[in-house]
């Protein structure tokens, strides 16, 4: 039987353990800024080498009117991307670059998928329609953002520390060194 003193001691120990578990999360800042780019929908801003273990999620890239949508898809390493064919035409999806694959040909309404385990840029192509091209940017962590219509971005909850932030556009990058504060934000302009 647990006494009142034992219950209070257990509760206090649990509270202290929870505080130490949340402490790194509480020391996180925001990186915000702007990128001067003509086609803002094709820019990804990301933080390199953030310590920790991160899991990829699921994402979707569609094929419609002989266009891959979205044109640029950032994902975390380990993510599985579903490729949907929404056209009445047959398509093929293959990737060239950091993670090479070929999913073969398929018709309307069918999805095929690939898990991206290697970080880097992958150009997505269709061997049936050579004009089709898109990019999947496989990143090591979830600290990335795509631009808003006005060219601004915001990456929240980045653990405090010194980092390199990169702005990526079609295989080209610009980089800036930043110090992320334990709270508040730092501004970066590309």
N, C-alpha and C positions, 0 to 999 in steps of 0.2 A: 504494500500500500504506500502511495506517494504522499508525503506530508506536505503541508503548505509551504514550508521552507524549501523542500526539494523542488516543488513546482515553480516557485519564484526563481530559484537558481537555474533551473532548466530554461525558463522563459528568458531570463537575462542572458544566458549563454547563446540562445537562439538569436536574440536581438543583436548581440555583438557579432556573431557569425554573419548575419544578414548585412550588417553595416560594412564589414570588411569585404563582403562579396560585391556590394554595390559601390564601394568607394571608387574603383576605376571608372565606372560609368558616370559617377557624379563629376569627375574631372575630365570633362569633354567640352570642346568648343566647336565653333562653326567656321567653315571656310566659305566666304562669299566673294563674288566679284563679277567681272565682265570679260567677255571675249569678243574682239572685233572680227567678225566673220560674215561673209556674204550670206551663206546658207546656214543659218543657225541650227537647223534641225539635224545637221550632220556632224555636230561637234559633241565630244564627250570630254568632260573634265574629271580627272581622277587623282587620288592620292596614292603614291607608291609606298610599299613596304610598311604597312601598318601592322604592328604585332598582333598575333591572335590566330585563331583557326576559324575559317568562315566556310559556310556551305552554300553551294549553288542552289538555285530554285528552278522553277519551270518558267519558260517563256515561249512566245509564239511569234513566228514569222510567216506571213501570208504571201501568196502569189495571186495577184489579181490584175487583170489588164496587162499582163506580161511585165509586171513590176513587183519586186519584193517590197513588202511593207512590214515593219519600218525599214528604211534604207540603211540605218545604223542601229544596231541592237547591242548595248552593253550588258554583259552578264558576269556573274561571279563564277570563277573556276569550279567545275563540277556541275554546272547548270545543264539541264536537259532542255533543248529547244525543239519545239514541234514545228514542222513545216507543213502548212496547209495549202492545198491547191484549190483556190476558189474560182479558177478559170475553167471554161469548157474545153480548154486545150490540154494536151498532155505536157507535163513539165518534168524536169530532172533537177535535182539539187545536189551540188557537190561543193566542197570547200577546199581552198588552197591557202596555205600559210602555216600558222602555228599548229593547226589541228586539221589534217587532211582527211577527207571522207567522200564517199559517193553513195547517195541513197537510191540511185536508180530513177526510173521513170514511173509516174503515176498520174491518174486522172482526177477530175473534179470531186471535191468533197472528202478526199482521203488525206490523212496526216501520216507523216513519217517523222521520226525523231532521231536526234543525235545528242550525246552527252559530251560536253566540251571540258576535257581534263587538262589541256595544256594552255597556259596563259599566252596571250598575244593576239595579233590581228588575224582574222580568217576572212578571206574574200569569198562570198557566196555567189555561185554562178549556176546557170542552167545550160546544159549542152544542147538543148533543143532550140533555145532562143539566146544566141550569144550576146544580145544587147542587154540582157538582164544581169544586174550586178547589185550586190549589197555587201554590208560588212557586219561581222560579229566581232566585238572587242571583248575578249575573255580576260577579266581582271582578277587579281588576287584577293580583293576584298570588296565589301559593299559600299565603300566611300567614294562614290562617283555621282555625277549629275549630268543631265543634258540641259542645254540652254533654254531659257524662256524666250518668247518672241522678241523681247527687247535686248537679248544678248547677255542677260544676267544668269547667274547660277548660285546655288546654295547647297553645301554639303554639311549636314548637321551631325552632331554627336561624335565628332572625330576625337579620339583620345588625345589628351594634351601631349605635345612633343614637337620635335623638329622633323619636317617632311619635305619631299619634293612633290609638287603638284604639277600635273601635266594637262595640257589642252591638246586633244587629238583631233585631227581632221584628215581623213583619207590617207592614212599611213604616215603623216607628218605630225610632229609634236613640238610644242613649245613648253618649256618648263620654268618653274619658279620655286625657290626655296621659301618655306614658310615656317613660322613657329606658331603652333596652335595653342592658345591659352587654356588654362584649366576651366575657365568659364568665359563667356563672351565670344567675340568673333575676330577674325583676321580677314583683311580684304586683299584680293589678288586681281591684277589686271593683266590680261594677255593682249 
